[in-house]
């Protein structure tokens, strides 16, 4: 199957949509965190009306125009408070929420706990036409006690700083190895109120091999992967150790 990871500027949603429509055909497309909303969390001053405008401007119905069988990302929601929800879209079933972001940073450039509410601690894998998937939204990747032992693919929508790129790629390697699954991540890549997000989407194999990392020169990585590698990896070290 063919997967796509991105490191793209999401500052202007209309420009983001135009860029996505130019992607080649893929089975799975992973989007950056809140890809169709401005990065409001760069400032500590919370404007609820700005969040509501971001929710209204996402135009998620346009996902059907992309050349992807499955699309995973996150979107701003006003359901029972302000939240950052991970979603999966398929041509067959449309859009559905699969996880509400749980672990929220609150520091310069990333005032997420100020801007929106924490979701429940609930990490459930889900089935799609391209395999069984677990999603960790950005910071959640570091909380390995909530790893997914039974998935083919781990997806990580992110908004992370340029200066910590190496640390995040290392975390993606650990995430893949712990679960024995391909890890696919996409990141925002723009500067907002002095906060520069670093692109660096990736595709990592179940044993931690880095198959692709995006860059400013190559903001899209399209990789062909074999899910049999994920399924075989479950029987090898270190995955088999904690199984009954």
RABELQUI-V697962 format. One record per run of one state. SS is the DSSP state (alpha for helix, beta for strand, coil for the rest). FROM is the first residue (numbers start at 0). TO is the last residue. If there is no record, write none. Layout:
SS:FROM:TO / SS:FROM:TO
This chain:
coil:0:0 / beta:1:7 / coil:8:11 / alpha:12:20 / coil:21:24 / beta:25:29 / coil:30:38 / alpha:39:41 / coil:42:46 / alpha:47:55 / coil:56:58 / alpha:59:64 / coil:65:66 / beta:67:76 / coil:77:81 / beta:82:89 / coil:90:92 / beta:93:99 / coil:100:104 / beta:105:106 / coil:107:108 / beta:109:110 / alpha:111:114 / coil:115:124 / beta:125:127 / coil:128:129 / beta:130:134 / coil:135:136 / alpha:137:141 / coil:142:142 / alpha:143:145 / coil:146:151 / beta:152:157 / coil:158:159 / beta:160:160 / alpha:161:178 / coil:179:180 / beta:181:187 / coil:188:189 / beta:190:191 / coil:192:193 / beta:194:196 / coil:197:200 / beta:201:203 / coil:204:208 / beta:209:212 / coil:213:218 / beta:219:223 / coil:224:226 / alpha:227:232 / coil:233:237 / alpha:238:241 / coil:242:243
